[in-house]
Amino acid sequence: MRSAIFFRGASETWKTVLVLISLFFFMWGFTSLIPVFTPLVKLLCDGDIEMAAIYIGTIVGVYSLTTMMGIPILGVLSDIYGRRPVLLISLVALVIDLLGMIAAFELKILWILYVSRAIAGFGNGFLAISMASLADLSKRDNRTKNFGLSGVSMGAAMLLGPLSSVFFGKISYTIPLLVGLGVAVINFIFVILALPETSLEKKEFSWRKALPMLSFKMLKKTPFSYLLSIVFFLVWLGEDSLIDIYAIYFTYRLGWDIEDLGILMILVGFLFVFSQGVVLRLALKYVGDRKILIAALSVNAVSCALYALVTRDWEVYAILGMRAISMMSSPILQAMLSRNFNSGEQGELLGVLGSIKMFANLITPFIMTNLFAYFISEKAPVKIPGIVFYIASIIFLVAIAITLVAFKRNSEEMSRMYSPLPARKADESDSDVEMGLELPQAPQIGLPADDPL
């Protein structure tokens, strides 16, 4: 299982391309269900939008809980047995998820979604393991670029998945789900036949590394990685707040249906490709990743506040255009954190980051969907449909503050390590230098000191 039938001797460049192709197929299958999910739950709740918001929150919460439990285990298993077997497990989970959604629609049984989403969550390691594969194939100086290319691959897939929902969703919710199911099966076959193994180091299994709360200890390797992991959590806390609520929010606020939601997802896909494939590469060349990260977080804060005020469709699309910058925050953060760990720790690291992301997503569904339901109900002292977007904006502002602290501390640490030696007195011999006064080798911590904010 550790070797593909084809492309066994492929170069690292070709292996990277093959990983990106598999990631593209996965996202195509996965995004086929996204525009369908909210209308499906609303349908099963007999059109009651407040009740649908609550059910969506609990279903997504169950999915996030099982994902948080499963991703660290899958990450460690991928370091032991290789990336390919774990990718196949994740694809099986996606197939079960799509079949469950089809069954829920055809049988009109809501609880099936809880079961299928729970199974999908526990096996939801495809993105994290794909990123670990890219880390295996990347050198230190091109890791951010390769992580950015993963965004291009995912963005291109986000065009096709929602496109099937736009064309077929009004006929039947089953058709776009069947399209996603077919793509997932094709990807399963592709991984077996064509995707080479990228992890050549074997590690022993450790429950300390597999259990989420214990695995988080690895992030304390340096103060810089610890602070950036907090920023990573806050970024996804804000992003997941938007992801959990945007469909039901625009349905309530603007009267959107599955076609409108599918079109929005298509535009997001275009924007992902443009952001990760063009904007990020140019920005890295001329600006530097520290300034990019601050800019991305700032745009996130502003755009969230603006979303809370929308009253027309065109305003949504105008704000979406700003997010070409904000979409760069996640690959930048992952690359910064990845530089702090060796190749044998990449699977574990990406598993931990996946768990952090899912921990954020575990919090937001229950809180944000219930907040939205409350502030559109008659119980609220004042109706604030955009309450979740205001909260997300504040979260991103806090993330900016912590990022600035992390950069300052890292620069101080690097300055101490690279501070010039005091001038040698005339009576000092050359042996003094040989006894320990030479400069240390450049440590693999964070970012180089010559990349000031």
QUIMO-V953879 format. One record per residue. N is the residue number from 1. RES is the residue in one letter. PSI is psi in whole degrees, 0 to 359 (NA if undefined). OMEGA is omega in whole degrees, -180 to 180 (* if undefined). Layout:
BEGIN
((N/RES/PSI/OMEGA) (N/RES/PSI/OMEGA))
END
This chain:
BEGIN
((1/M/344/-177) (2/R/350/-177) (3/S/139/175) (4/A/156/178) (5/I/322/178) (6/F/166/174) (7/F/30/-179) (8/R/323/-178) (9/G/24/-177) (10/A/152/176) (11/S/168/-179) (12/E/327/178) (13/T/314/179) (14/W/322/177) (15/K/320/177) (16/T/317/179) (17/V/317/-179) (18/L/321/176) (19/V/318/-180) (20/L/325/177) (21/I/315/178) (22/S/320/177) (23/L/321/177) (24/F/313/179) (25/F/319/180) (26/F/312/-178) (27/M/328/176) (28/W/312/179) (29/G/319/-177) (30/F/317/-176) (31/T/350/175) (32/S/332/-177) (33/L/343/-173) (34/I/309/-180) (35/P/340/-177) (36/V/332/-168) (37/F/306/-177) (38/T/312/176) (39/P/327/179) (40/L/314/179) (41/V/319/177) (42/K/319/178) (43/L/316/-179) (44/L/346/175) (45/C/18/178) (46/D/34/175) (47/G/3/-180) (48/D/107/-172) (49/I/326/178) (50/E/316/178) (51/M/321/179) (52/A/320/179) (53/A/320/-180) (54/I/316/179) (55/Y/320/178) (56/I/317/179) (57/G/317/-178) (58/T/322/179) (59/I/313/179) (60/V/325/178) (61/G/318/176) (62/V/316/178) (63/Y/316/-178) (64/S/322/180) (65/L/312/-179) (66/T/329/176) (67/T/316/180) (68/M/326/178) (69/M/324/-171) (70/G/325/-172) (71/I/315/179) (72/P/321/179) (73/I/315/179) (74/L/323/179) (75/G/315/180) (76/V/319/178) (77/L/326/179) (78/S/331/176) (79/D/333/-178) (80/I/307/-172) (81/Y/354/-179) (82/G/162/-177) (83/R/322/-172) (84/R/311/-179) (85/P/323/-179) (86/V/323/176) (87/L/321/178) (88/L/320/176) (89/I/317/-179) (90/S/323/179) (91/L/324/175) (92/V/318/178) (93/A/321/178) (94/L/319/178) (95/V/316/178) (96/I/320/-180) (97/D/313/-179) (98/L/319/176) (99/L/322/178) (100/G/319/179) (101/M/322/176) (102/I/316/180) (103/A/320/180) (104/A/319/-180) (105/F/313/-176) (106/E/323/-178) (107/L/351/-178) (108/K/46/-180) (109/I/113/-174) (110/L/324/-172) (111/W/341/177) (112/I/326/179) (113/L/325/178) (114/Y/317/-178) (115/V/311/-177) (116/S/322/179) (117/R/326/178) (118/A/316/178) (119/I/316/179) (120/A/322/-180) (121/G/316/-177) (122/F/331/178) (123/G/13/-173) (124/N/68/-180) (125/G/7/-172) (126/F/314/-178) (127/L/312/-178) (128/A/316/-178) (129/I/325/175) (130/S/320/177) (131/M/324/176) (132/A/322/177) (133/S/317/177) (134/L/322/177) (135/A/322/177) (136/D/322/-173) (137/L/358/-174) (138/S/147/169) (139/K/166/-176) (140/R/323/-173) (141/D/349/179) (142/N/13/-177) (143/R/318/179) (144/T/319/180) (145/K/317/-180) (146/N/323/175) (147/F/325/176) (148/G/322/177) (149/L/330/175) (150/S/326/176) (151/G/324/176) (152/V/314/180) (153/S/314/180) (154/M/322/180) (155/G/320/178) (156/A/321/178) (157/A/328/-180) (158/M/351/172) (159/L/318/-173) (160/L/319/180) (161/G/303/178) (162/P/332/180) (163/L/321/177) (164/S/327/177) (165/S/322/179) (166/V/316/-176) (167/F/319/-171) (168/F/344/-174) (169/G/327/-180) (170/K/341/175) (171/I/309/179) (172/S/141/176) (173/Y/339/-176) (174/T/324/-172) (175/I/308/178) (176/P/330/177) (177/L/323/177) (178/L/323/176) (179/V/312/178) (180/G/322/179) (181/L/317/178) (182/G/319/179) (183/V/321/179) (184/A/321/178) (185/V/318/177) (186/I/319/179) (187/N/321/177) (188/F/314/179) (189/I/321/-180) (190/F/317/180) (191/V/318/-180) (192/I/317/-172) (193/L/321/-164) (194/A/342/-173) (195/L/113/-180) (196/P/158/174) (197/E/136/-178) (198/T/341/-179) (199/S/111/-177) (200/L/347/179) (201/E/139/178) (202/K/139/178) (203/K/155/176) (204/E/149/180) (205/F/139/179) (206/S/123/178) (207/W/333/178) (208/R/322/-179) (209/K/337/-176) (210/A/332/180) (211/L/128/-172) (212/P/309/-173) (213/M/330/179) (214/L/326/180) (215/S/332/-178) (216/F/340/-178) (217/K/335/-179) (218/M/337/-178) (219/L/348/178) (220/K/13/-179) (221/K/319/174) (222/T/154/175) (223/P/327/-179) (224/F/313/-180) (225/S/326/179) (226/Y/314/-180) (227/L/320/179) (228/L/330/176) (229/S/327/175) (230/I/318/177) (231/V/317/178) (232/F/317/178) (233/F/314/-179) (234/L/322/178) (235/V/314/-179) (236/W/335/173) (237/L/317/177) (238/G/314/-179) (239/E/316/-178) (240/D/332/174) (241/S/319/178) (242/L/315/-178) (243/I/319/-177) (244/D/334/-169) (245/I/342/-169) (246/Y/318/-176) (247/A/312/-179) (248/I/329/179) (249/Y/311/-180) (250/F/331/174) (251/T/318/-180) (252/Y/314/-171) (253/R/320/-173) (254/L/0/179) (255/G/31/-177) (256/W/152/175) (257/D/192/-175) (258/I/328/179) (259/E/315/179) (260/D/317/-179) (261/L/322/177) (262/G/319/178) (263/I/319/178) (264/L/316/179) (265/M/322/178) (266/I/316/179) (267/L/322/176) (268/V/321/177) (269/G/314/176) (270/F/316/-177) (271/L/322/177) (272/F/314/180) (273/V/314/-180) (274/F/318/-178) (275/S/309/-175) (276/Q/329/-175) (277/G/333/-176) (278/V/300/-174) (279/V/314/-177) (280/L/317/-179) (281/R/318/179) (282/L/319/-179) (283/A/319/178) (284/L/326/-178) (285/K/322/-171) (286/Y/342/-173) (287/V/310/-174) (288/G/148/-170) (289/D/334/179) (290/R/312/180) (291/K/325/177) (292/I/315/-178) (293/L/315/179) (294/I/317/179) (295/A/317/-179) (296/A/315/179) (297/L/323/180) (298/S/316/179) (299/V/323/176) (300/N/313/-178) (301/A/316/-178) (302/V/314/-176) (303/S/325/178) (304/C/315/179) (305/A/324/-180) (306/L/323/178) (307/Y/327/-179) (308/A/344/-174) (309/L/359/-173) (310/V/144/175) (311/T/353/-179) (312/R/155/-178) (313/D/316/-175) (314/W/333/179) (315/E/324/178) (316/V/315/-178) (317/Y/325/179) (318/A/317/179) (319/I/323/-180) (320/L/324/179) (321/G/327/178) (322/M/333/-170) (323/R/3/172) (324/A/331/178) (325/I/316/-175) (326/S/334/-178) (327/M/352/-178) (328/M/351/-173) (329/S/318/-176) (330/S/309/178) (331/P/326/177) (332/I/313/-180) (333/L/316/-180) (334/Q/319/179) (335/A/317/179) (336/M/316/-180) (337/L/321/-178) (338/S/328/-179) (339/R/342/-177) (340/N/358/-174) (341/F/150/-178) (342/N/174/-174) (343/S/328/-180) (344/G/350/-179) (345/E/1/-173) (346/Q/319/179) (347/G/316/178) (348/E/316/180) (349/L/311/-179) (350/L/329/174) (351/G/318/178) (352/V/316/179) (353/L/323/175) (354/G/322/178) (355/S/322/176) (356/I/315/178) (357/K/315/-179) (358/M/331/175) (359/F/320/175) (360/A/317/-179) (361/N/340/175) (362/L/325/-179) (363/I/314/-170) (364/T/321/-176) (365/P/313/-178) (366/F/317/-175) (367/I/309/-172) (368/M/318/180) (369/T/324/177) (370/N/324/175) (371/L/316/179) (372/F/313/-180) (373/A/321/-179) (374/Y/316/-174) (375/F/2/169) (376/I/359/-178) (377/S/171/178) (378/E/346/180) (379/K/333/-176) (380/A/139/178) (381/P/329/176) (382/V/137/-178) (383/K/124/178) (384/I/82/-179) (385/P/330/-177) (386/G/18/-176) (387/I/321/-178) (388/V/323/-180) (389/F/324/176) (390/Y/317/179) (391/I/317/179) (392/A/322/179) (393/S/317/178) (394/I/320/179) (395/I/317/-180) (396/F/327/176) (397/L/319/177) (398/V/320/179) (399/A/322/177) (400/I/315/-179) (401/A/315/-179) (402/I/324/178) (403/T/317/179) (404/L/320/177) (405/V/317/-180) (406/A/315/180) (407/F/320/-180) (408/K/314/-179) (409/R/321/179) (410/N/319/179) (411/S/321/178) (412/E/319/179) (413/E/315/-180) (414/M/324/179) (415/S/321/178) (416/R/321/-177) (417/M/330/-177) (418/Y/15/180) (419/S/142/-177) (420/P/150/178) (421/L/149/176) (422/P/150/-180) (423/A/140/-177) (424/R/135/178) (425/K/160/-175) (426/A/328/-176) (427/D/3/179) (428/E/135/-179) (429/S/167/179) (430/D/339/-179) (431/S/336/178) (432/D/321/180) (433/V/321/-178) (434/E/340/-176) (435/M/17/170) (436/G/9/-178) (437/L/359/-180) (438/E/159/-180) (439/L/144/177) (440/P/162/175) (441/Q/150/-179) (442/A/122/180) (443/P/156/178) (444/Q/64/-178) (445/I/121/171) (446/G/236/-174) (447/L/156/179) (448/P/152/-175) (449/A/340/-178) (450/D/20/176) (451/D/67/-176) (452/P/154/177) (453/L/NA/*))
END
